[in-house]
């Protein structure tokens, strides 16, 4: 009977046993499959630093992902294996490189691709795809995120120093982020600012422009949308979770294809939301940077 989902948490009781041997001794998986499980990012190791009088065991421990099957373990460590058959069998989508700036790169993330992985694996995550496919090969670090259902521009850092600088830039609002969205209905006016508090946090979304979709694009004759639709140009002024999606749904104009806040699957489309432009002052060369997708990447019906 196939194992669909399980976890292993194994105390290492001797030095120099390998990760693959320890998992094989405590599961029914073949060593070949364990290698793939590790490659997929589903195996973690808790490391313990020497305890001091000032610190607790918890403060002296850290857990990190390990991928080498022959990784030798040490007595006192803890090996974790998180297996989910559905995640294990997933195949990654392919992002598109927009610009390689050495310290960082800009990518188009397709809808359905994760920005980052989980404890059950990261082989389908954008940063891991970049880490294993970008040439010359470099480390890859996430500095901001897009929802799985959202397509668009995303930045990847290629060193810890670059990641720290870019994360700070995003956290301080130093990156102007613009989106295109197709919504149900027609806004009564634009520009306008939506500023409803979300999760007890200030949230501000600026609608720059709204245009009836049937004025600029002929819809497919077999589409399932029976109401007026509009294409919005949006500037994100804060970065709360699902901010644009919630703000638009809360004023009665959910994004087409939104399964969380709109009519979702009944629309017959994936989420029609794309991050299409970002502008910022580079912390590496103090130059103004402007990255923008052409209209072929915009959401469409």
Buried (B, 14 or more C-beta within 10 A) or exposed (E): EEEEEEEBEBEBEEEEBBBBBBBBEEBEBEEEBBBBBBBBBBBBBBBBEEEEEEEEEEEEBEEEBBBEBEBEBEEEBBBBBBBBEEBBEBEBBEBEBBEBBEBBBBBBBBBEBBBEBEBBBBBBBBBBBBBEEBEEEBBBBBBBBBBBBBBBBBBBBBBEEBBBBBBEBBEEEBBEBBBBBBBBBBBEEBEBEBBEEBEEEEBBBBBEEBBBBEEEBEEEEEEEBEEEBBBBBBBBBEBBEBBBBBBBBEBEBBBBBBBBBBBBEEBBBBBBBBBBBBBBEBBBEEEEBEBEBEEEBBBBB
